[in-house]
């Protein structure tokens, strides 16, 4: 692959990261009293992290417990998903 082609891909990925559309993951982070909503794309999370590859897989904890996650305390569900 030529450098010019690689640079085009990098530029396109940069545009994707800056685009404020088509997010399919919302992460809520508590910064003391301020809760922040972080938008992400599951494909990028899976590419960059073994944790998210497992969590979003068909056999993953988030998929298995999605109904419970919506019904119960999310921290409790996430605690059950952490590797032991």
PyMOL commands that set and color helices and strands:
alter all, ss='L'
color gray80, all
select helices_A, chain A and resi 3-18+42-48+50-55+61-64+66-71+74-81
alter helices_A, ss='H'
color red, helices_A
select strands_A, chain A and resi 25-31+34-40
alter strands_A, ss='S'
color yellow, strands_A
deselect
rebuild
show_as cartoon
